[in-house]
Amino acid sequence: MKAEGNIAPGPVLMGFRIDGDVIEVAVGDTDLVLPVVRPANPGRPGQHGLEIVVAVTYGFEARREAVGERITARIPLTDEARCRLAERP
């Protein structure tokens, strides 16, 4: 969902890639506006999805693509991977 509460127009693509002990989840759509991670605010109604994604993953990237945007999150599958990803800047 976008900040306005609307789903992005056009197709939505989702992909998964396992890289050793890390899984990458990528979602792409045709929206041209990249999402912005907002500070936690329990009093704000809605718009907590990206906040949750950032809190539970160890790597988040939002980038423009030729026809929209791609959001990628890296999720460790083992404790060792979690520690390794937590050490990255």
N, C-alpha and C positions, 0 to 999 in steps of 0.2 A: 504494500500500500504506500502511496505517496503522501506527503504532508497534507495535501488537500483532501485526502480520503478517497482518491480515485485510483483505480488500477491503471497502469501504464497502457497506452494504446498498442495495438499490434501483438505479435506473438511474444511469448515469454519462453525462453530456453533455459533448461537447467542441466548441468553436467556435474559429474563426479569423477575424481581422479585420485587414485591411491598412490602416494609417493612414499614408499617404505612404511613407516608407522604413523603417517599423517594422511588424512583424507582432505582433499580440497573440494569444496562445494561452490559451484559458480552458478549464478543466476544472471541472465541477460534479458533486457527488454528494450523497447524502442524509445524510452524516455531519454531526453537529452539533458535532463537536470540530474546531476549526481547527488546522492543522498548525503546529508550532513549529520554526523554524530552529535547529538545534543547532550548537554550535561544531564545527569540523572535528576529527575524532578518527579517525585511520587505524586505531587498534586496536579500534574499536567494530565488532562484526559487524553488518552491515546498517544500514538507516535512513540511507543516504547519498543517496537520490533527491532530496530537497528541497535538500540541500547542493549537489548538482550543478546543479540548476535555478538556484539563486541565483548560483552561480559563473559561469554562462555567459549569464545574461540581464542586462538593464539596466533592471530594474523588476520587482518582484514584489509581489503583493498577495493576501492571503487575507481573505475577508470572508464573513460569514453571509448566507445568502439565506433566503427564506421557507420553503424545504423542505430546507435543508442548508447547503452551503458552495460557494464558487466561488473557485478559485485562478487568478490571471491573471499571465502572464509576458509581458514586452515584449522582443522580440528585434530588434535593429537589422539592417537588410538592407544597409546601406552603411557605409563608414568614417565619413562625415559624421554619419550618425545615431548611430553608436556614440559619437562624440565629444560630440555634443549630449546624449545620454542620460547619459553619464558625468559631465557637468557639473551635473546636477540633484542637489538635496539628497536 
